Amino acid sequence: MFSPMYIQEAVDRWHYYPPPDNGSYSYPWLWYDGNPHGGWIDSTWRVKIENRLSVPASVTITMWGTYNAGNGSGIIYARFRNDSTAAITGRALFVVTEDSIYYAGTNGDNWHNHVARDYLPDQNGQTITIPPADSITLNRNFTIQSAWPSNRCQILTWLQNDNLTPDSTKPMYQGAIKKVAELVAIDEFSIFRIPAPAIRAHPNPAHRVVQFDLDQPPGSEYSIQIFDPTGRQIKSFTGTIISINQTVVWNLNKKLSDGVYFFKFQNNNDIYWSKIIIAK
């Protein structure tokens, strides 16, 4: 490993796979689906990768999240949808990587991309089972350290079969990538928040509808504004509280994309911000 880019999690993940070179680990070596397909600088690498890319995937992954550049913290969500007619069990992994790192390595390569910076939460990942035509949404907290330029960082996720197939592969059902710079840059905690019981949004994650339960005294005026991941207002509700435990229902548009949405609740004196996850 190159010492400036060394992290133990990456080495441990590397050693998770069967050794390719007479029982020992070596590089550069072509790996895909968790299996060595070629030796040192093999001229057939590109063809092998292109052939694998042409195989239809049984899983679709959608990623979204938020990032606070002020403290370098964020949260990433990934929705794994099973597009097949049978249940799928696999190991879901998340990793923060960095591109365009200049380091004169001993092998003559000076520029390095997709360098692993941090596995979320570690290199072991999480085993999940997705029923047919169903989905599972996972989320991971992450931190971008000051030494990693956020505009060169991405978060990768993939779902991989843990069982060795006859050709000694561990097939990856699907993978996805999201640039940190593309995540929603909204700090919903920067605005004064009234106690949470004043409003409750459920279910969360939501599929078809979101119900807002308002715990306000009768006669109070209120407004609820809903914003998409870019910060654009897409829906609003206003009114006067008529009875205790009044509810407001938001019927989700079928064209609404999965992701993190924000809502602002305001009554006569206070403002409350929170978020809703939509995963249809």
Number of C-alpha atoms within 10 A of each C-alpha: 11 10 8 9 14 13 16 13 19 20 13 13 14 14 12 12 17 17 14 18 13 7 8 9 14 12 13 12 18 20 17 15 17 20 19 17 17 17 17 10 11 12 10 12 15 11 10 14 14 10 9 12 10 8 8 9 14 16 21 16 20 19 22 22 23 23 24 17 16 8 11 14 14 20 16 23 19 26 20 24 20 24 18 15 11 12 13 20 18 21 17 21 20 28 25 23 22 22 18 13 16 11 15 12 14 8 8 8 10 12 12 15 13 17 19 22 22 22 23 23 15 15 19 16 19 15 14 15 13 19 17 15 13 14 18 15 15 14 15 15 14 20 16 21 13 9 6 15 13 18 12 16 23 21 23 22 25 21 26 21 19 15 12 13 10 7 7 14 20 20 18 20 21 18 19 15 19 19 18 25 16 14 20 20 18 15 14 17 10 8 11 11 16 16 10 12 10 15 21 16 21 14 15 15 18 17 15 14 15 21 17 19 18 20 17 20 15 13 12 14 16 19 15 20 16 21 18 18 19 14 13 11 14 10 12 14 13 14 13 15 19 13 14 12 15 16 15 15 13 15 11 15 9 9 6 11 15 19 21 22 22 20 20 18 23 19 19 10 9 12 17 20 21 17 16 20 21 20 20 16
